[in-house]
Amino acid sequence: MIVFAVNAGSSSLKFQLLDMPKETVLASGVVERIGFDDAIFSIKYNDQRHKEIKKIKTHKVAVSLLLERLISLEILGNLDEIEGIGHRVVHGGELFSDSVIIDQNVIDGIESVSDLAPLHNPANLTGILAFQEALPNVPAVAVFDTAFHQTMEPTEYMYSLPYEWYEKYGVRKYGFHGTSHKYVSQRAAKMLGKTPEETKVIVCHIGNGASLCAVKEGKSIDTSMGFTPLAGIAMGTRSGDIDPAIVQYISKKEDKSLDQVMEELNKRSGYLGLSELSSDSRDLWQAVERGDKKSILAVEKQAKMIADYIGAYYLLLEGCDAICFTAGIGENASETRKLVVDRLKALGVQLDIKKNLVRGKETVISTDESNIDVLLIPTNEEVMIARDTVRLTK
Ligand code: AMP
């Protein structure tokens, strides 16, 4: 069964075409700068690459081009071979605790929670509608970033704020990166030789956006992102947890609107804010080697925040079988993994310095003596989207 895994952004469309249940990737790529005269379509297939720069006005045009190229590049003989389309959707609010087959009700539901993710949900919907128009008879599935965290208890997801804000406006912790946390926690159980129901793991998804998740018996019981993806640990450009009173204070001092200060918290904080250099982990580690003090502070601050969450989740889980690192930084930056684990001595966690040098490969990176296994697990959100698409459409 051939299925698409699609991630539509406001001006981009990422895709993978997978052959299921083998989980082999037939093609993958992205259309970038949709809406511009110099949009870029790039696709990888069969060890080959194809790239075009041309005017692509809308997502609908991007999808038509993609489908045309699947045929002209002989990736597929016929579009009828496509039997399912899985769409990543950022926010499912409290409406969606699992993936669902997309119908008009689901589209209305995604729209109804768009206030909670105004930059993402409308873009995701544009992708859904573009594929619906191009392939009206192919079943489509929505896979939500928030769904995995719907198993949290009120003590975890409620803020200590006026209760009516939750009732009237849905102010609560939702959590994000759920598809990644679910995938990695399932792989972790496999690596431990157990079922997810028998395991307690902490997943550290550390990319440009970053969040941790405490997973008990296969279910998310707490996560570090909150009402929005701004909460939790320091990220590439996002602050993570701060005292909210800072927002008002800076707004007055710098004569900025609340929106402007929030923009600074989202776009000019985290790695970028502290280092005053870059939001990219590779740039920061190069600067650390040169002894750049602000870059050292930026990476150490993030590691401290990650370790603090691990400590809290260890207590919440009442023990832990594995700490897993994933996403761009988690999979590649051995230096960050070391900084974090150095702070976990009280838990008896020991990193194997040599094994920790590995990048992007599923492997154990702790010593045999370590109290908790430390695992490196490359994430694969597309495969989870494809699996759910098969599960719901077969
Ligand atoms: P993501 O959002 O998961 O794509 O992760 C992006 C982050 O991963 C950026 O900060 C990159 O600098 C970082 N990253 C990717 N490759 C490496 C690498 N080889 N070493 C350090 N950081 C990396």
Residues whose N, C-alpha, C, O or C-beta is under 5 A from the ligand:
A	BS01	AMP	I206 G207 N208 G209 S279 D280 S281 R282 A327 G328 I329 N332 A333
